[in-house]
């Protein structure tokens, strides 16, 4: 919200932010009101890595209507459905069949950067148990405010994670 209102110069977000920023209450236009750039290189020679989630549609193993499920999945895989989901969310379609001409200039540049990345990593907070993710996310915030206190912060995070690990092993 601070970014959308102009109170922050930039923010670290995923492609879903395109859908959020273009809708109520902000109504911002990609390429006009905001733009995109890859996270800056920190260490020379370390390849850029894409970061994000993988969204998908799944069918339960014990579904009562496999034919109906197959029909829904086939429909959702068509370009029209993929484009509608992309339009609504701002995210790139997982289908490589959606033509580049469908996307905005910002999305085309984003796609080119993603395809040029050396690999794909999942978001820390989505690939880590929630309680441990909270410790790490708080650590990131505290480090941002007081980077010189990193030895103390790392020790505190280690103690919290160790405590969470011990709780997990209790009967």
N, C-alpha and C positions, 0 to 999 in steps of 0.2 A: 504494500500500500504506500509506503514512504516513497518508493521509486516512482510509482504511477502518479503520485501527486507532485513529483518534482523535488521532494525533500531529500532524496538520495541520488547520487550521481550514477550509480550502477548497482546491479544486484546479480547474484549467482543463481540462475534458474534453469529449468529444463524447458523443452519446447512447449510444454503445457502452458507456460506463461503467455504464449502468443494468444491462446484462447481466452485466458483470464483478462489480459490487458485490452483485448479488442471488444470485450463485452461490458455490460453494465457492472459497475458504475463508471468505468474509466473511458471506454470508447476510444482507445488510442490506436493509431495506425502504424503498423510495422514499416520501417524504413523512413517514416516521416516523424513520428513522435518518439520513436525509440529504434535502436538497432541492435545488432548482435556482433560479438567477436568471440573467438576461441579464448579459453583461459590462457593468459600469457605464459610463455616459457619461463620456467624457474631455473632450471639447470640446463645449460647448453649441451646438446647432444642427446638428451633424454627425449625419446619420441612422444608426440602428442597421443593421448589415449582418450577415446570417447567414454563418456560416463552417462549412464541412464538405466532405465528399466526396460524390460521387454513385456509388452502387453500382449495378451492373447485371449482367444476364446477356446474354451474347453468343454468337453462333453463328459458327464459322469460315466464311469465304467458300467454302472447298473442302470443306465437310462431306460425308461419304458418305451421310448420312441426313437430308436436309432435312425430310422428313415427320416423322421421329422428333424432330428438333430443334424443329420447329414445335409438336409435341404437348407437349414438355417446357416450352417457353416459355409455351404457353397454360395449362398446369397451374400453373406458377409464378406466373402473373398472377392466379389466382383468389384470392379473399379468404382462404380457409382457409390456403393456402400463404404468403400475405403476412403473415397474422396469426401463423403459426408462426415465420416468420423474425423478426418483430418481437418476439415473446415471447422467443425465444432470445438475441437480440442486445440488446434494449432500445431499438433504434433505431425511429424512425417508419417505417412502410411507405411506399415511394415511390408506392403506389397511392392515389389519392384516393377510391377506392371502399370502402376500409376505414372503417367507421363510427367516429365519435369515441367512441361508447360502448364500443368495444373497448379503448381506451387507459386507462391509469391517470390519475388527476388530474394528476400531474406531467407526463405525456406530453401531455395535452390543453393544459396551460398552455404547454408547450414549443412545441407545434404552433401555437398562437395567436401566440406571439412570433415564430416563424419566418415565418408568413404576414404578420405586420405589419412585417417587415423591409423595408428599401428595396431590397435586392438580395441576391445570393448570391456568396460568394467561396470559392475553393478553399483548402485548407490550404497554407500556405507550404511546408512540408517535403514535401508530396506533389506539388506543382506546380513544383518546382525540382530541377535535377539534384542527385543525392545528395551529392556532395562539396561543392557550393556551399551546399546546405541545411545541412550540418553546420557550415559557417563561420557562417552566419546564426543557427542555433540556439545555438551556443556564444556568439555575440555577445549574444544575448538574455539568456543566463544570466549572463554577465560584467557586462552593464549592470545587471541586477537587483541584483547584489552591490555594484557600485561605479558608480552612475549618474554621479557627477561625472567619471569617467574617460572619458566617451563620446567626446571628440575622439581620444584615443589608440586606443580600441577600434575606432572607425570607420576610422582609418588602417590598423590592423593587419588588419582584415577586408578592406579594399580591396586591400592587398598580397597577402593569401592568395588572394583571388578572381582577381586579375590573374595570379598565378602559375599557378593552376589553368587559366585561360583559355589561357595560353601553352603549357602542357603538352598541352592538347587539340589545338592546332594543329601539334604536332610530327608528322612522318611516322612 
